[in-house]
Amino acid sequence: MFSVGKTAIIGGGSWATAIAKIVIDHTHHLGWYMRRDDRIEDFRRLGHNPAYLTSVHFDVDEIFFSSDKIVEAYDTLVFVTPSPYLKSHLKKLKTRIKDKFIITAIKGIVPDENLVCSEYFHRVYDVPYDNLAVIGGPSHAEEVALQRLSYLTVGCA
């Protein structure tokens, strides 16, 4: 069986929060990149995302938050950012990601590239298809985070 190793979420919105809830319930450790330090501090203090899905609580002792470096220390990266910002987030990376397992939970295509996000990771960052997976709906972040019956579509090699 494939081991996903240590998992990190890249993104801080409602869909990222829902995906993080699924991961943390199964691993009890999560790296979480959020770009705003004030949101991270509020999250730590409140025990929930201060801006999205505020009724979904986390044990913050199980989460390593960062607004800077996180990619280096994690094996599986779950990208949950709005597609228009994916390229700008990736440009900040100092670590090669071609040997990481990349999961995209991003809706839409990469602007100016006309590519779905997984194909963008493959073509631009040389991530092999065997190291790519996609999570999609139809579902709402609230349903997923509150563990209500919902449907997710997962695709990978």
Disulfide bonds with the S-S distance in Angstrom:
none
